[in-house]
Amino acid sequence: MTNVTELAASVIVPVRNGRRHLEELLAALSGQTLPRDRFEVLIGDDGSTDGSTDGLATADGWVRVFSGPPRSSYAARNRAARAARAETLAFCDADCLPEPDWLEKGIAAVEGDATGRVAAGRIRFVVPPRPTVWTLIDMDTTKDHRREVEIGNAETANLFVRREFFERLGGFDDSIPEHGDFDFALRAVAAGADLFYEPSAVVWHPTRNTARPFLRMVWIMHRWYAAREARAGRRPLGLRLRWWLPPIHARWRRRSGRSLGLDRWWLGQNGVTPRMRDNVRAVPIMYLLVPFIGGVAQLRGWWDGRRMRVATRGGALR
């Protein structure tokens, strides 16, 4: 049995129907430079129906599984985090593959400060041999923790936080299915946390290479972002005229230091150099299709959020 007093980290992983990914992740965690008896792996099973976690729990407590009904990945993370025994929580997605020194680097980044250091590690892409236009747009629009941290955001694909601070904030808000990591980062910063980018703590993440999974992600993220805003009494961006104007999106990209087309710097950080024909295919999707789908999703989310707000007040929609 692992000696609890010697645990340096609790790795928190949510899953729903992802057995193959989990097996690959556990193999990567077994190869960490941090000794196996210095950390534990807590899997929050969010209602899997494919036997994702069957037989994964180990007799020595290195892997423990916490199952529950299908709600959201944030509910699964909270469920697992409540059972954590280490002082540092290391969040990672089931489909990520950490570098061997991931845990050592991430723990060192937040160690010794329970008042609120939150480290967002580097996320690199596993790029297919023949990237599609959807591969490139997915890379362009996601997982850039350096820029996300600058605006107070971070993703749970690679996040380190002290357990005491996580618990003080109440964990993730799992009352809405998505956007819980961005919400947590914003609340952490508002509570005085030092949210920073830690490039030495690296995980690898697969790309979305076809239209359906990418556009589904766009819909989900925009819908539940807007629901959170509406529930809080704020107007999401999709309800403002400027959201629907392509030149405004170009201005936003330039202000954030990004290319007007596919972001050459960020893609270059992941070993990809976009060609002219890539931009010709990507730009209409980036400036027309994605904002349109995102905007419609925000309108739906705004309606969802209003209903939530009314429900909490016990009133009725007007």
N, C-alpha and C positions, 0 to 999 in steps of 0.2 A: 504493500500500500504506500502511495506517495506521501511523504512527510509534508503536511500542509504548511508548516512554518518555513519550509524552504522554497515554496512556490514563488516564482518571480512573476508569472503571468498566467492569466486565464484567457485562452483563445475562444472567442465567441463566434459561432458559425450557425446561421439559419439555413434551413433546407426545406424544400417541398419537391418531392419526386426528382431527386438528383443523385442517385446512388453512385454512378460512374464518377461524377465530379468529386463527391466526397472521398472516394477511395484514392483518387489522385491527390487531393488536398492532404489527406492523412499521410500519404507517402512522403509528400514534401515536408510536412511538419516533423516526420520521423527523422529527417535529415538535417534538422536545425543545428546550428553550432551551439545553441543553448542546450545543455543536457536534458534528456527526456524527463528526468525526475524533477526538473525545475519549473515545469509548466504543465498545465492540464488543458484538455480540449473539451469544450462544452457545446453540444449540438442541440439547437432548438429546432425540433421537427414541427413544422407548421402543417400538420394534417396530411402527411405523405400517404399515398395509396399504393406505391410501388415497392414497399419494403425498403425504402432508402436507408433506414438506420438499423435494420434488423441485424443483430449480431455484431454491431460496431462497438458497443460498450465493452470496456476491458475490465478484467478482474481487479487490476491494481488501481482503478479509478482514473487512469490517464485520459480515457475517453468516457464521458458520461453523456447520456441522451435524455432530453426533456421533451416529451411529446405533448401535443395539445391539438385542439381543433383548428381547422384552417381559418386563420384570421388575416395575418400579414407577417412579413418577415420581421417587422419591428416588435410585434407581440412575441414572436419566437425568440428574438434576441433578448428581450426583457426577461422572458422565462428562464433562459439559460444564465443570464447575468446575475439573477437573484441567487443562483447557487454557486457563484464564483467564490473561490477561496483565496485567490491571490490579490495583491494590492493594485496590480495593473491589469486593465482589461485591454485585450488586443482583438479588435473586430476585423473579420475577414469574411468574404463571401465564399460560398461552397465551390464556385467555379473559378476561384483564384488559385494561383500557384505562387507561394512565397519563395523568395530567394533564401538560401541557407542561413544567412545572418539577419533575416528579417526581424525575428523576435529580439535578438540582442540589441540591434540598432533602435528599434522602437521603444523598448523598455528604457534604454539609456536616455532617450529623448525626454521622457516624462518622469524619470525616477527622482525621488527625493522631494517632490513638490505635490502635496495633496490639495493645494489651494486652487489648482486649475490650469495645468498645462495640458493642452490637447494637441496631439501630433497627428497630422495628416501625411501619411507616407506616399511615396511615389508609386503610381500605377502605370505599368507599361503594358503594351498590347501584344497579344499573340496574333500576329498577322498571317493570313493564309498566303500560300505561294503566289496566287493571282488575286490581288485585292480587287473588289468590285467598287463601283461608285458608292455603294452603301457602306462598304468597309471604311472608305475614306471619310465620308460624312459622319459616320459614327465616331471615328477617331477625332475628327475636327470638333465635335460638339460635346464630348464627354471625357471624364477622367483626368482633366488637367488640374491636379490638386494645387499646383503653384498659383494659378490664377483664381481658383475657387476660394482659396484661403484669403486672398486679397479682398474679397467681398464678403467674407465671413461665412463661407460655406465649406463643407467637407463631406466626403462620402464614406459609408461604412465598409466599403471594399478594402480599406486600409486605414484604420483609425486606432490610435492609442490614447487612453485616458485613465486616470487614477480612479479606482473603484469608489473611493469616498466622495469624490466630486461628482461622478456619474450618479450615485445614489442621491446626493444632495439635490441634484436637478430633477430627480424623479425618473431618470432613464429616458427612453424614447417615448414620445407621444404616439401610442399605437391605436388611438381612437380613429385615425384616418389611415387608409391602407398604405399610402406612399408618402414620399417627401419627408419621412421622419428623421433622416440623417441631417438634411439641411436645417430642419426645424431645431434639432438638438444643437447644431453648431451655432446657430443664431442665438439661442437661449444661453449657451455657454459663454459666448462673447458678451452678451448683455449682463451676465453675472460676474464679469471681470476675468474670464479665462484668457489665457495666452494661447490663442489658436495659431499654430504655425506649421509650415511645410517642412517635412523631414525627408529629403531626397535619398538618404542612405537606407531607409527602410522600404524595400521594394517588393511588390507583388506583381504578377502577370495576370492579365485579364483577357478573355477572348473577345473578338470583335463581332458585331452583328453584320452579316455579309449579304443579307437580302432585304428587300423592302419591308416585308411584313413584320419581322421582329423589331426593326428600327422604328417604324412608324407606330407600332404598338407601344414602344417605350415612350415616344414623343406624346402620344395621347395620354397614357397613364400619368406621366410626370406633370404635364400641364393641367390635367383635370384635377389632380389632388393638390397641386400647388394652389390653384384657384380656390379650391374648397377650403383650404386652410385660411387663405386671405379673407374670403367671404365670411367664414365663421367668426373671424376676429373683427369683422366690421370694416374691412378694407376692400378696396376695389382692385382686383387683379389686373395686370397689364392688358390682358385681352379685351377688357371693357373700355379701353381707351383708343381713340382713333389712330394714334401714332403706331400702335401695334400692327396695324394693317397696311402700313406704308413701307415698302421695301427700302427706300432711302434711309429711313430711320434705323433699320436693322444694320445697314452698312455703316451708319454713323456710330452705332453702339460697338460694332466690331473694331472700328478704327480707334475709338476712345479707349478700348481695352488693350490696344497694341497688337491687334490681330490683322492678318491679311484680309483683304476684301473677298478674295476667293478662299480656297482651301488653305488653312493656316500652315504655311510652309515651315515655320519654326517648330510648331508642336508636332506635326507629322514627322519632321526631321528628327526630333527627339526619339521617335519610335522607329527610325530606320527607313522611312518612306519619303520619297520626293515626288510630289504631285506634278503631273505633266499638264501641258496646255489642254489636251483633250479631256483630261480628268476634270479640269475646272469648267470647261464648256458643258459637260454633263452635270456637274455638281451644283453650279451656281443657281440655275432655275429651281432646283430642289431646295437649296438652302434659303433662298430669298422669297420663294412663292409657296411651294408645297408645305414645307415645315412650319412656317408661320401661320399658314391657313389652318392646318390640322391642329397646331398648338392653340390657335385662337378659338376654334370651335370647341376644343376640349376644355378651354378655360371658361367658355360660356356654360358648358355643362357643369363644370366644377363650381362655378359661381352659384348656380341653382342648387347644387348639392349642399354647398356651404351655407346658403341662406336657410335651407330647411334644417340643417344642424343647429344654426344659431337660434331659430325660432323654437326648435324642440327643447333646447336647453333653457329657454325663457318661458316655455309653456304657452306660447302665443300661437298666432296663425300667420301664414303668408298673406301679403297684400299685393 
